[in-house]
């Protein structure tokens, strides 16, 4: 999708460098992906807050992608 945004070039340059992106578009897309991943992790932590859980990394990834643990 093509759009026009008024963004701070210095901020874009820093994001591009920090993310190892070769283009501004790639930097913005990676930033959005990281923001979504962070929000999903926050939602997961909120969902399990106060529970005594022991999950493997694979189970956490499954929960993140499906909303439920594979072995639960």
PDB file of N, H, CA, C and O in Angstrom:
ATOM      1  N   UNK A   1       0.859  -1.171   0.000  1.00  0.00           N
ATOM      2  CA  UNK A   1       0.000   0.000   0.000  1.00  0.00           C
ATOM      3  C   UNK A   1       0.901   1.229   0.000  1.00  0.00           C
ATOM      4  O   UNK A   1       1.856   1.316   0.771  1.00  0.00           O
ATOM      5  N   UNK A   2       0.600   2.117  -0.824  1.00  0.00           N
ATOM      6  H   UNK A   2      -0.177   2.047  -1.450  1.00  0.00           H
ATOM      7  CA  UNK A   2       1.373   3.350  -0.912  1.00  0.00           C
ATOM      8  C   UNK A   2       0.672   4.422  -0.082  1.00  0.00           C
ATOM      9  O   UNK A   2      -0.543   4.601  -0.160  1.00  0.00           O
ATOM     10  N   UNK A   3       1.481   5.136   0.720  1.00  0.00           N
ATOM     11  H   UNK A   3       2.468   4.991   0.784  1.00  0.00           H
ATOM     12  CA  UNK A   3       0.918   6.204   1.543  1.00  0.00           C
ATOM     13  C   UNK A   3       1.965   7.300   1.715  1.00  0.00           C
ATOM     14  O   UNK A   3       3.145   7.108   1.418  1.00  0.00           O
ATOM     15  N   UNK A   4       1.519   8.428   2.189  1.00  0.00           N
ATOM     16  H   UNK A   4       0.561   8.585   2.429  1.00  0.00           H
ATOM     17  CA  UNK A   4       2.422   9.542   2.435  1.00  0.00           C
ATOM     18  C   UNK A   4       2.406   9.844   3.923  1.00  0.00           C
ATOM     19  O   UNK A   4       1.347  10.043   4.517  1.00  0.00           O
ATOM     20  N   UNK A   5       3.600   9.876   4.521  1.00  0.00           N
ATOM     21  H   UNK A   5       4.461   9.714   4.038  1.00  0.00           H
ATOM     22  CA  UNK A   5       3.730  10.184   5.937  1.00  0.00           C
ATOM     23  C   UNK A   5       4.785  11.259   6.123  1.00  0.00           C
ATOM     24  O   UNK A   5       5.753  11.330   5.366  1.00  0.00           O
ATOM     25  N   UNK A   6       4.597  12.081   7.117  1.00  0.00           N
ATOM     26  H   UNK A   6       3.810  12.024   7.732  1.00  0.00           H
ATOM     27  CA  UNK A   6       5.587  13.092   7.466  1.00  0.00           C
ATOM     28  C   UNK A   6       6.336  12.578   8.691  1.00  0.00           C
ATOM     29  O   UNK A   6       5.877  12.748   9.821  1.00  0.00           O
ATOM     30  N   UNK A   7       7.510  11.938   8.462  1.00  0.00           N
ATOM     31  H   UNK A   7       7.882  11.800   7.544  1.00  0.00           H
ATOM     32  CA  UNK A   7       8.267  11.313   9.540  1.00  0.00           C
ATOM     33  C   UNK A   7       9.613  11.999   9.716  1.00  0.00           C
ATOM     34  O   UNK A   7      10.181  12.531   8.762  1.00  0.00           O
ATOM     35  N   UNK A   8      10.102  11.982  10.914  1.00  0.00           N
ATOM     36  H   UNK A   8       9.640  11.550  11.689  1.00  0.00           H
ATOM     37  CA  UNK A   8      11.398  12.551  11.258  1.00  0.00           C
ATOM     38  C   UNK A   8      12.501  11.719  10.605  1.00  0.00           C
ATOM     39  O   UNK A   8      12.650  10.539  10.925  1.00  0.00           O
ATOM     40  N   UNK A   9      13.259  12.301   9.715  1.00  0.00           N
ATOM     41  H   UNK A   9      13.138  13.260   9.456  1.00  0.00           H
ATOM     42  CA  UNK A   9      14.293  11.574   8.971  1.00  0.00           C
ATOM     43  C   UNK A   9      15.375  11.037   9.902  1.00  0.00           C
ATOM     44  O   UNK A   9      15.870   9.930   9.688  1.00  0.00           O
ATOM     45  N   UNK A  10      15.753  11.793  10.927  1.00  0.00           N
ATOM     46  H   UNK A  10      15.351  12.692  11.101  1.00  0.00           H
ATOM     47  CA  UNK A  10      16.771  11.319  11.871  1.00  0.00           C
ATOM     48  C   UNK A  10      16.280  10.075  12.611  1.00  0.00           C
ATOM     49  O   UNK A  10      17.043   9.137  12.843  1.00  0.00           O
ATOM     50  N   UNK A  11      15.011  10.080  12.974  1.00  0.00           N
ATOM     51  H   UNK A  11      14.391  10.841  12.786  1.00  0.00           H
ATOM     52  CA  UNK A  11      14.421   8.923  13.641  1.00  0.00           C
ATOM     53  C   UNK A  11      14.410   7.717  12.703  1.00  0.00           C
ATOM     54  O   UNK A  11      14.730   6.601  13.112  1.00  0.00           O
ATOM     55  N   UNK A  12      14.044   7.945  11.463  1.00  0.00           N
ATOM     56  H   UNK A  12      13.783   8.852  11.131  1.00  0.00           H
ATOM     57  CA  UNK A  12      14.057   6.863  10.468  1.00  0.00           C
ATOM     58  C   UNK A  12      15.460   6.311  10.263  1.00  0.00           C
ATOM     59  O   UNK A  12      15.644   5.098  10.165  1.00  0.00           O
ATOM     60  N   UNK A  13      16.446   7.194  10.197  1.00  0.00           N
ATOM     61  H   UNK A  13      16.296   8.180  10.277  1.00  0.00           H
ATOM     62  CA  UNK A  13      17.827   6.753  10.019  1.00  0.00           C
ATOM     63  C   UNK A  13      18.284   5.906  11.208  1.00  0.00           C
ATOM     64  O   UNK A  13      18.944   4.883  11.024  1.00  0.00           O
ATOM     65  N   UNK A  14      17.937   6.329  12.423  1.00  0.00           N
ATOM     66  H   UNK A  14      17.401   7.160  12.572  1.00  0.00           H
ATOM     67  CA  UNK A  14      18.298   5.564  13.615  1.00  0.00           C
ATOM     68  C   UNK A  14      17.610   4.199  13.623  1.00  0.00           C
ATOM     69  O   UNK A  14      18.229   3.186  13.948  1.00  0.00           O
ATOM     70  N   UNK A  15      16.330   4.181  13.266  1.00  0.00           N
ATOM     71  H   UNK A  15      15.827   5.004  13.002  1.00  0.00           H
ATOM     72  CA  UNK A  15      15.581   2.917  13.225  1.00  0.00           C
ATOM     73  C   UNK A  15      16.167   1.985  12.171  1.00  0.00           C
ATOM     74  O   UNK A  15      16.329   0.788  12.407  1.00  0.00           O
ATOM     75  N   UNK A  16      16.478   2.539  11.025  1.00  0.00           N
ATOM     76  H   UNK A  16      16.346   3.511  10.833  1.00  0.00           H
ATOM     77  CA  UNK A  16      17.062   1.746   9.940  1.00  0.00           C
ATOM     78  C   UNK A  16      18.369   1.110  10.387  1.00  0.00           C
ATOM     79  O   UNK A  16      18.603  -0.074  10.143  1.00  0.00           O
ATOM     80  N   UNK A  17      19.216   1.887  11.038  1.00  0.00           N
ATOM     81  H   UNK A  17      19.026   2.849  11.236  1.00  0.00           H
ATOM     82  CA  UNK A  17      20.500   1.374  11.517  1.00  0.00           C
ATOM     83  C   UNK A  17      20.301   0.341  12.635  1.00  0.00           C
ATOM     84  O   UNK A  17      20.937  -0.713  12.628  1.00  0.00           O
ATOM     85  N   UNK A  18      19.434   0.641  13.574  1.00  0.00           N
ATOM     86  H   UNK A  18      18.917   1.497  13.579  1.00  0.00           H
ATOM     87  CA  UNK A  18      19.211  -0.247  14.715  1.00  0.00           C
ATOM     88  C   UNK A  18      18.628  -1.589  14.292  1.00  0.00           C
ATOM     89  O   UNK A  18      18.933  -2.622  14.888  1.00  0.00           O
ATOM     90  N   UNK A  19      17.795  -1.570  13.267  1.00  0.00           N
ATOM     91  H   UNK A  19      17.547  -0.731  12.783  1.00  0.00           H
ATOM     92  CA  UNK A  19      17.140  -2.788  12.812  1.00  0.00           C
ATOM     93  C   UNK A  19      17.904  -3.503  11.710  1.00  0.00           C
ATOM     94  O   UNK A  19      17.539  -4.609  11.313  1.00  0.00           O
ATOM     95  N   UNK A  20      18.957  -2.877  11.217  1.00  0.00           N
ATOM     96  H   UNK A  20      19.253  -1.978  11.540  1.00  0.00           H
ATOM     97  CA  UNK A  20      19.713  -3.482  10.124  1.00  0.00           C
ATOM     98  C   UNK A  20      18.932  -3.495   8.827  1.00  0.00           C
ATOM     99  O   UNK A  20      19.156  -4.345   7.965  1.00  0.00           O
ATOM    100  N   UNK A  21      18.021  -2.560   8.689  1.00  0.00           N
ATOM    101  H   UNK A  21      17.839  -1.869   9.389  1.00  0.00           H
ATOM    102  CA  UNK A  21      17.187  -2.477   7.493  1.00  0.00           C
ATOM    103  C   UNK A  21      17.923  -1.717   6.396  1.00  0.00           C
ATOM    104  O   UNK A  21      18.715  -0.815   6.669  1.00  0.00           O
ATOM    105  N   UNK A  22      17.649  -2.096   5.157  1.00  0.00           N
ATOM    106  H   UNK A  22      17.006  -2.829   4.936  1.00  0.00           H
ATOM    107  CA  UNK A  22      18.311  -1.424   4.041  1.00  0.00           C
ATOM    108  C   UNK A  22      17.468  -0.291   3.459  1.00  0.00           C
ATOM    109  O   UNK A  22      17.979   0.541   2.710  1.00  0.00           O
ATOM    110  N   UNK A  23      16.187  -0.258   3.800  1.00  0.00           N
ATOM    111  H   UNK A  23      15.773  -0.934   4.409  1.00  0.00           H
ATOM    112  CA  UNK A  23      15.304   0.794   3.294  1.00  0.00           C
ATOM    113  C   UNK A  23      14.430   1.324   4.436  1.00  0.00           C
ATOM    114  O   UNK A  23      14.277   0.671   5.469  1.00  0.00           O
ATOM    115  N   UNK A  24      13.874   2.490   4.238  1.00  0.00           N
ATOM    116  H   UNK A  24      13.998   3.020   3.399  1.00  0.00           H
ATOM    117  CA  UNK A  24      12.947   3.044   5.222  1.00  0.00           C
ATOM    118  C   UNK A  24      11.713   2.156   5.348  1.00  0.00           C
ATOM    119  O   UNK A  24      11.220   1.933   6.453  1.00  0.00           O
ATOM    120  N   UNK A  25      11.217   1.653   4.231  1.00  0.00           N
ATOM    121  H   UNK A  25      11.618   1.834   3.333  1.00  0.00           H
ATOM    122  CA  UNK A  25      10.041   0.787   4.259  1.00  0.00           C
ATOM    123  C   UNK A  25      10.303  -0.441   5.117  1.00  0.00           C
ATOM    124  O   UNK A  25       9.470  -0.824   5.938  1.00  0.00           O
ATOM    125  N   UNK A  26      11.466  -1.055   4.923  1.00  0.00           N
ATOM    126  H   UNK A  26      12.143  -0.744   4.256  1.00  0.00           H
ATOM    127  CA  UNK A  26      11.822  -2.238   5.716  1.00  0.00           C
ATOM    128  C   UNK A  26      11.915  -1.882   7.197  1.00  0.00           C
ATOM    129  O   UNK A  26      11.462  -2.653   8.044  1.00  0.00           O
ATOM    130  N   UNK A  27      12.487  -0.744   7.516  1.00  0.00           N
ATOM    131  H   UNK A  27      12.854  -0.118   6.828  1.00  0.00           H
ATOM    132  CA  UNK A  27      12.604  -0.316   8.911  1.00  0.00           C
ATOM    133  C   UNK A  27      11.225  -0.103   9.533  1.00  0.00           C
ATOM    134  O   UNK A  27      10.988  -0.506  10.671  1.00  0.00           O
ATOM    135  N   UNK A  28      10.335   0.516   8.804  1.00  0.00           N
ATOM    136  H   UNK A  28      10.528   0.843   7.879  1.00  0.00           H
ATOM    137  CA  UNK A  28       8.982   0.759   9.315  1.00  0.00           C
ATOM    138  C   UNK A  28       8.246  -0.555   9.504  1.00  0.00           C
ATOM    139  O   UNK A  28       7.586  -0.752  10.525  1.00  0.00           O
ATOM    140  N   UNK A  29       8.349  -1.468   8.526  1.00  0.00           N
ATOM    141  H   UNK A  29       8.885  -1.308   7.698  1.00  0.00           H
ATOM    142  CA  UNK A  29       7.672  -2.760   8.641  1.00  0.00           C
ATOM    143  C   UNK A  29       8.209  -3.565   9.818  1.00  0.00           C
ATOM    144  O   UNK A  29       7.433  -4.170  10.558  1.00  0.00           O
ATOM    145  N   UNK A  30       9.528  -3.578  10.000  1.00  0.00           N
ATOM    146  H   UNK A  30      10.158  -3.087   9.399  1.00  0.00           H
ATOM    147  CA  UNK A  30      10.115  -4.305  11.137  1.00  0.00           C
ATOM    148  C   UNK A  30       9.677  -3.672  12.457  1.00  0.00           C
ATOM    149  O   UNK A  30       9.391  -4.376  13.426  1.00  0.00           O
ATOM    150  N   UNK A  31       9.628  -2.354  12.490  1.00  0.00           N
ATOM    151  H   UNK A  31       9.860  -1.782  11.703  1.00  0.00           H
ATOM    152  CA  UNK A  31       9.190  -1.665  13.704  1.00  0.00           C
ATOM    153  C   UNK A  31       7.756  -2.026  14.048  1.00  0.00           C
ATOM    154  O   UNK A  31       7.434  -2.275  15.210  1.00  0.00           O
ATOM    155  N   UNK A  32       6.898  -2.055  13.043  1.00  0.00           N
ATOM    156  H   UNK A  32       7.159  -1.853  12.100  1.00  0.00           H
ATOM    157  CA  UNK A  32       5.503  -2.426  13.271  1.00  0.00           C
ATOM    158  C   UNK A  32       5.390  -3.871  13.739  1.00  0.00           C
ATOM    159  O   UNK A  32       4.606  -4.172  14.639  1.00  0.00           O
ATOM    160  N   UNK A  33       6.168  -4.769  13.134  1.00  0.00           N
ATOM    161  H   UNK A  33       6.805  -4.525  12.403  1.00  0.00           H
ATOM    162  CA  UNK A  33       6.159  -6.173  13.549  1.00  0.00           C
ATOM    163  C   UNK A  33       6.603  -6.308  15.004  1.00  0.00           C
ATOM    164  O   UNK A  33       6.013  -7.075  15.765  1.00  0.00           O
ATOM    165  N   UNK A  34       7.642  -5.562  15.394  1.00  0.00           N
ATOM    166  H   UNK A  34       8.121  -4.939  14.776  1.00  0.00           H
ATOM    167  CA  UNK A  34       8.116  -5.621  16.768  1.00  0.00           C
ATOM    168  C   UNK A  34       7.092  -5.037  17.739  1.00  0.00           C
ATOM    169  O   UNK A  34       6.937  -5.535  18.854  1.00  0.00           O
ATOM    170  N   UNK A  35       6.400  -3.992  17.321  1.00  0.00           N
ATOM    171  H   UNK A  35       6.526  -3.587  16.416  1.00  0.00           H
ATOM    172  CA  UNK A  35       5.363  -3.400  18.179  1.00  0.00           C
ATOM    173  C   UNK A  35       4.226  -4.392  18.405  1.00  0.00           C
ATOM    174  O   UNK A  35       3.720  -4.519  19.520  1.00  0.00           O
ATOM    175  N   UNK A  36       3.828  -5.091  17.348  1.00  0.00           N
ATOM    176  H   UNK A  36       4.240  -4.987  16.442  1.00  0.00           H
ATOM    177  CA  UNK A  36       2.758  -6.093  17.455  1.00  0.00           C
ATOM    178  C   UNK A  36       3.206  -7.249  18.336  1.00  0.00           C
ATOM    179  O   UNK A  36       2.453  -7.705  19.196  1.00  0.00           O
ATOM    180  N   UNK A  37       4.434  -7.726  18.126  1.00  0.00           N
ATOM    181  H   UNK A  37       5.047  -7.356  17.428  1.00  0.00           H
ATOM    182  CA  UNK A  37       4.961  -8.829  18.942  1.00  0.00           C
ATOM    183  C   UNK A  37       5.002  -8.431  20.414  1.00  0.00           C
ATOM    184  O   UNK A  37       4.655  -9.228  21.285  1.00  0.00           O
ATOM    185  N   UNK A  38       5.422  -7.212  20.689  1.00  0.00           N
ATOM    186  H   UNK A  38       5.704  -6.564  19.981  1.00  0.00           H
ATOM    187  CA  UNK A  38       5.465  -6.725  22.069  1.00  0.00           C
ATOM    188  C   UNK A  38       4.079  -6.679  22.697  1.00  0.00           C
ATOM    189  O   UNK A  38       3.907  -7.045  23.860  1.00  0.00           O
ATOM    190  N   UNK A  39       3.097  -6.230  21.932  1.00  0.00           N
ATOM    191  H   UNK A  39       3.237  -5.933  20.988  1.00  0.00           H
ATOM    192  CA  UNK A  39       1.723  -6.178  22.435  1.00  0.00           C
ATOM    193  C   UNK A  39       1.185  -7.579  22.689  1.00  0.00           C
ATOM    194  O   UNK A  39       0.463  -7.799  23.662  1.00  0.00           O
ATOM    195  N   UNK A  40       1.531  -8.528  21.821  1.00  0.00           N
ATOM    196  H   UNK A  40       2.117  -8.349  21.031  1.00  0.00           H
ATOM    197  CA  UNK A  40       1.085  -9.910  22.006  1.00  0.00           C
ATOM    198  C   UNK A  40       1.720 -10.520  23.256  1.00  0.00           C
ATOM    199  O   UNK A  40       1.061 -11.262  23.985  1.00  0.00           O
ATOM    200  N   UNK A  41       2.980 -10.215  23.505  1.00  0.00           N
ATOM    201  H   UNK A  41       3.514  -9.613  22.913  1.00  0.00           H
ATOM    202  CA  UNK A  41       3.649 -10.717  24.700  1.00  0.00           C
ATOM    203  C   UNK A  41       3.015 -10.110  25.946  1.00  0.00           C
ATOM    204  O   UNK A  41       2.806 -10.807  26.939  1.00  0.00           O
ATOM    205  N   UNK A  42       2.711  -8.821  25.898  1.00  0.00           N
ATOM    206  H   UNK A  42       2.881  -8.255  25.091  1.00  0.00           H
ATOM    207  CA  UNK A  42       2.035  -8.169  27.031  1.00  0.00           C
ATOM    208  C   UNK A  42       0.687  -8.827  27.300  1.00  0.00           C
ATOM    209  O   UNK A  42       0.326  -9.060  28.453  1.00  0.00           O
ATOM    210  N   UNK A  43      -0.054  -9.126  26.243  1.00  0.00           N
ATOM    211  H   UNK A  43       0.239  -8.937  25.305  1.00  0.00           H
ATOM    212  CA  UNK A  43      -1.357  -9.778  26.405  1.00  0.00           C
ATOM    213  C   UNK A  43      -1.189 -11.168  27.019  1.00  0.00           C
ATOM    214  O   UNK A  43      -1.981 -11.573  27.870  1.00  0.00           O
ATOM    215  N   UNK A  44      -0.161 -11.894  26.588  1.00  0.00           N
ATOM    216  H   UNK A  44       0.482 -11.565  25.896  1.00  0.00           H
ATOM    217  CA  UNK A  44       0.119 -13.209  27.156  1.00  0.00           C
ATOM    218  C   UNK A  44       0.443 -13.092  28.636  1.00  0.00           C
ATOM    219  O   UNK A  44      -0.080 -13.856  29.447  1.00  0.00           O
ATOM    220  N   UNK A  45       1.296 -12.147  28.992  1.00  0.00           N
ATOM    221  H   UNK A  45       1.720 -11.526  28.333  1.00  0.00           H
ATOM    222  CA  UNK A  45       1.648 -11.960  30.399  1.00  0.00           C
ATOM    223  C   UNK A  45       0.438 -11.575  31.229  1.00  0.00           C
ATOM    224  O   UNK A  45       0.294 -12.038  32.361  1.00  0.00           O
ATOM    225  N   UNK A  46      -0.437 -10.734  30.688  1.00  0.00           N
ATOM    226  H   UNK A  46      -0.320 -10.358  29.769  1.00  0.00           H
ATOM    227  CA  UNK A  46      -1.661 -10.364  31.393  1.00  0.00           C
ATOM    228  C   UNK A  46      -2.565 -11.578  31.584  1.00  0.00           C
ATOM    229  O   UNK A  46      -3.199 -11.731  32.628  1.00  0.00           O
ATOM    230  N   UNK A  47      -2.621 -12.442  30.566  1.00  0.00           N
ATOM    231  H   UNK A  47      -2.107 -12.318  29.718  1.00  0.00           H
ATOM    232  CA  UNK A  47      -3.493 -13.619  30.621  1.00  0.00           C
ATOM    233  C   UNK A  47      -3.038 -14.627  31.667  1.00  0.00           C
ATOM    234  O   UNK A  47      -3.866 -15.317  32.261  1.00  0.00           O
ATOM    235  N   UNK A  48      -1.734 -14.721  31.898  1.00  0.00           N
ATOM    236  H   UNK A  48      -1.061 -14.161  31.416  1.00  0.00           H
ATOM    237  CA  UNK A  48      -1.218 -15.729  32.823  1.00  0.00           C
ATOM    238  C   UNK A  48      -0.772 -15.134  34.154  1.00  0.00           C
ATOM    239  O   UNK A  48      -0.219 -15.846  34.992  1.00  0.00           O
ATOM    240  N   UNK A  49      -1.000 -13.867  34.354  1.00  0.00           N
ATOM    241  H   UNK A  49      -1.449 -13.289  33.673  1.00  0.00           H
ATOM    242  CA  UNK A  49      -0.564 -13.199  35.576  1.00  0.00           C
ATOM    243  C   UNK A  49      -1.128 -13.909  36.807  1.00  0.00           C
ATOM    244  O   UNK A  49      -2.326 -14.179  36.894  1.00  0.00           O
ATOM    245  N   UNK A  50      -0.244 -14.202  37.748  1.00  0.00           N
ATOM    246  H   UNK A  50       0.729 -13.982  37.677  1.00  0.00           H
ATOM    247  CA  UNK A  50      -0.668 -14.828  38.998  1.00  0.00           C
ATOM    248  C   UNK A  50      -0.770 -16.337  38.922  1.00  0.00           C
ATOM    249  O   UNK A  50      -1.017 -16.984  39.940  1.00  0.00           O
ATOM    250  N   UNK A  51      -0.587 -16.915  37.754  1.00  0.00           N
ATOM    251  H   UNK A  51      -0.386 -16.390  36.927  1.00  0.00           H
ATOM    252  CA  UNK A  51      -0.657 -18.365  37.615  1.00  0.00           C
ATOM    253  C   UNK A  51       0.748 -18.954  37.711  1.00  0.00           C
ATOM    254  O   UNK A  51       1.716 -18.356  37.243  1.00  0.00           O
ATOM    255  N   UNK A  52       0.845 -20.120  38.315  1.00  0.00           N
ATOM    256  H   UNK A  52       0.058 -20.606  38.694  1.00  0.00           H
ATOM    257  CA  UNK A  52       2.129 -20.801  38.424  1.00  0.00           C
ATOM    258  C   UNK A  52       2.248 -21.742  37.232  1.00  0.00           C
ATOM    259  O   UNK A  52       1.781 -22.880  37.277  1.00  0.00           O
ATOM    260  N   UNK A  53       2.877 -21.256  36.166  1.00  0.00           N
ATOM    261  H   UNK A  53       3.257 -20.332  36.129  1.00  0.00           H
ATOM    262  CA  UNK A  53       2.969 -22.022  34.928  1.00  0.00           C
ATOM    263  C   UNK A  53       4.412 -22.354  34.594  1.00  0.00           C
ATOM    264  O   UNK A  53       5.325 -21.575  34.867  1.00  0.00           O
ATOM    265  N   UNK A  54       4.597 -23.498  34.013  1.00  0.00           N
ATOM    266  H   UNK A  54       3.855 -24.131  33.792  1.00  0.00           H
ATOM    267  CA  UNK A  54       5.896 -23.886  33.493  1.00  0.00           C
ATOM    268  C   UNK A  54       5.658 -24.364  32.068  1.00  0.00           C
ATOM    269  O   UNK A  54       5.113 -25.446  31.846  1.00  0.00           O
ATOM    270  N   UNK A  55       6.077 -23.539  31.097  1.00  0.00           N
ATOM    271  H   UNK A  55       6.519 -22.660  31.277  1.00  0.00           H
ATOM    272  CA  UNK A  55       5.887 -23.865  29.689  1.00  0.00           C
ATOM    273  C   UNK A  55       7.251 -23.916  29.013  1.00  0.00           C
ATOM    274  O   UNK A  55       8.195 -23.240  29.422  1.00  0.00           O
ATOM    275  N   UNK A  56       7.327 -24.719  27.991  1.00  0.00           N
ATOM    276  H   UNK A  56       6.560 -25.268  27.659  1.00  0.00           H
ATOM    277  CA  UNK A  56       8.531 -24.727  27.168  1.00  0.00           C
ATOM    278  C   UNK A  56       8.455 -23.556  26.192  1.00  0.00           C
ATOM    279  O   UNK A  56       7.400 -22.945  26.017  1.00  0.00           O
ATOM    280  N   UNK A  57       9.568 -23.259  25.573  1.00  0.00           N
ATOM    281  H   UNK A  57      10.424 -23.755  25.716  1.00  0.00           H
ATOM    282  CA  UNK A  57       9.597 -22.186  24.579  1.00  0.00           C
ATOM    283  C   UNK A  57       8.621 -22.506  23.447  1.00  0.00           C
ATOM    284  O   UNK A  57       7.925 -21.617  22.957  1.00  0.00           O
ATOM    285  N   UNK A  58       8.568 -23.773  23.033  1.00  0.00           N
ATOM    286  H   UNK A  58       9.134 -24.495  23.432  1.00  0.00           H
ATOM    287  CA  UNK A  58       7.652 -24.179  21.958  1.00  0.00           C
ATOM    288  C   UNK A  58       6.192 -23.934  22.355  1.00  0.00           C
ATOM    289  O   UNK A  58       5.390 -23.483  21.538  1.00  0.00           O
ATOM    290  N   UNK A  59       5.854 -24.234  23.613  1.00  0.00           N
ATOM    291  H   UNK A  59       6.506 -24.601  24.277  1.00  0.00           H
ATOM    292  CA  UNK A  59       4.488 -24.005  24.082  1.00  0.00           C
ATOM    293  C   UNK A  59       4.163 -22.517  24.130  1.00  0.00           C
ATOM    294  O   UNK A  59       3.047 -22.116  23.802  1.00  0.00           O
ATOM    295  N   UNK A  60       5.130 -21.695  24.538  1.00  0.00           N
ATOM    296  H   UNK A  60       6.037 -22.021  24.805  1.00  0.00           H
ATOM    297  CA  UNK A  60       4.905 -20.248  24.544  1.00  0.00           C
ATOM    298  C   UNK A  60       4.694 -19.727  23.132  1.00  0.00           C
ATOM    299  O   UNK A  60       3.820 -18.890  22.906  1.00  0.00           O
ATOM    300  N   UNK A  61       5.491 -20.216  22.173  1.00  0.00           N
ATOM    301  H   UNK A  61       6.200 -20.896  22.357  1.00  0.00           H
ATOM    302  CA  UNK A  61       5.306 -19.799  20.781  1.00  0.00           C
ATOM    303  C   UNK A  61       3.940 -20.230  20.253  1.00  0.00           C
ATOM    304  O   UNK A  61       3.271 -19.467  19.556  1.00  0.00           O
ATOM    305  N   UNK A  62       3.527 -21.455  20.587  1.00  0.00           N
ATOM    306  H   UNK A  62       4.070 -22.075  21.153  1.00  0.00           H
ATOM    307  CA  UNK A  62       2.210 -21.940  20.150  1.00  0.00           C
ATOM    308  C   UNK A  62       1.109 -21.067  20.728  1.00  0.00           C
ATOM    309  O   UNK A  62       0.158 -20.714  20.032  1.00  0.00           O
ATOM    310  N   UNK A  63       1.240 -20.722  21.997  1.00  0.00           N
ATOM    311  H   UNK A  63       2.013 -21.009  22.563  1.00  0.00           H
ATOM    312  CA  UNK A  63       0.234 -19.866  22.627  1.00  0.00           C
ATOM    313  C   UNK A  63       0.192 -18.508  21.954  1.00  0.00           C
ATOM    314  O   UNK A  63      -0.879 -17.956  21.700  1.00  0.00           O
ATOM    315  N   UNK A  64       1.361 -17.983  21.673  1.00  0.00           N
ATOM    316  H   UNK A  64       2.230 -18.431  21.879  1.00  0.00           H
ATOM    317  CA  UNK A  64       1.433 -16.659  21.044  1.00  0.00           C
ATOM    318  C   UNK A  64       0.748 -16.654  19.688  1.00  0.00           C
ATOM    319  O   UNK A  64       0.078 -15.684  19.333  1.00  0.00           O
ATOM    320  N   UNK A  65       0.911 -17.734  18.927  1.00  0.00           N
ATOM    321  H   UNK A  65       1.455 -18.521  19.215  1.00  0.00           H
ATOM    322  CA  UNK A  65       0.354 -17.775  17.570  1.00  0.00           C
ATOM    323  C   UNK A  65      -1.104 -18.252  17.533  1.00  0.00           C
ATOM    324  O   UNK A  65      -1.847 -17.881  16.624  1.00  0.00           O
ATOM    325  N   UNK A  66      -1.522 -19.065  18.507  1.00  0.00           N
ATOM    326  H   UNK A  66      -0.919 -19.366  19.246  1.00  0.00           H
ATOM    327  CA  UNK A  66      -2.871 -19.611  18.452  1.00  0.00           C
ATOM    328  C   UNK A  66      -3.769 -19.133  19.580  1.00  0.00           C
ATOM    329  O   UNK A  66      -4.992 -19.246  19.496  1.00  0.00           O
ATOM    330  N   UNK A  67      -3.161 -18.597  20.640  1.00  0.00           N
ATOM    331  H   UNK A  67      -2.168 -18.506  20.707  1.00  0.00           H
ATOM    332  CA  UNK A  67      -3.951 -18.166  21.781  1.00  0.00           C
ATOM    333  C   UNK A  67      -4.182 -19.282  22.777  1.00  0.00           C
ATOM    334  O   UNK A  67      -4.923 -19.094  23.742  1.00  0.00           O
ATOM    335  N   UNK A  68      -3.563 -20.455  22.572  1.00  0.00           N
ATOM    336  H   UNK A  68      -2.961 -20.608  21.789  1.00  0.00           H
ATOM    337  CA  UNK A  68      -3.706 -21.553  23.524  1.00  0.00           C
ATOM    338  C   UNK A  68      -2.457 -22.437  23.458  1.00  0.00           C
ATOM    339  O   UNK A  68      -1.796 -22.518  22.422  1.00  0.00           O
ATOM    340  N   UNK A  69      -2.154 -23.074  24.538  1.00  0.00           N
ATOM    341  H   UNK A  69      -2.690 -23.009  25.380  1.00  0.00           H
ATOM    342  CA  UNK A  69      -0.992 -23.945  24.587  1.00  0.00           C
ATOM    343  C   UNK A  69      -1.298 -25.265  23.898  1.00  0.00           C
ATOM    344  O   UNK A  69      -2.430 -25.745  23.963  1.00  0.00           O
ATOM    345  N   UNK A  70      -0.325 -25.851  23.248  1.00  0.00           N
ATOM    346  H   UNK A  70       0.595 -25.462  23.195  1.00  0.00           H
ATOM    347  CA  UNK A  70      -0.503 -27.123  22.549  1.00  0.00           C
ATOM    348  C   UNK A  70      -0.833 -28.255  23.511  1.00  0.00           C
ATOM    349  O   UNK A  70      -1.714 -29.068  23.229  1.00  0.00           O
ATOM    350  N   UNK A  71      -0.135 -28.320  24.643  1.00  0.00           N
ATOM    351  H   UNK A  71       0.581 -27.660  24.872  1.00  0.00           H
ATOM    352  CA  UNK A  71      -0.312 -29.449  25.550  1.00  0.00           C
ATOM    353  C   UNK A  71      -1.350 -29.190  26.638  1.00  0.00           C
ATOM    354  O   UNK A  71      -1.611 -30.067  27.461  1.00  0.00           O
ATOM    355  N   UNK A  72      -1.935 -28.019  26.651  1.00  0.00           N
ATOM    356  H   UNK A  72      -1.723 -27.306  25.982  1.00  0.00           H
ATOM    357  CA  UNK A  72      -2.905 -27.687  27.697  1.00  0.00           C
ATOM    358  C   UNK A  72      -4.260 -28.294  27.412  1.00  0.00           C
ATOM    359  O   UNK A  72      -5.194 -28.114  28.192  1.00  0.00           O
TER     360      UNK A  72
END
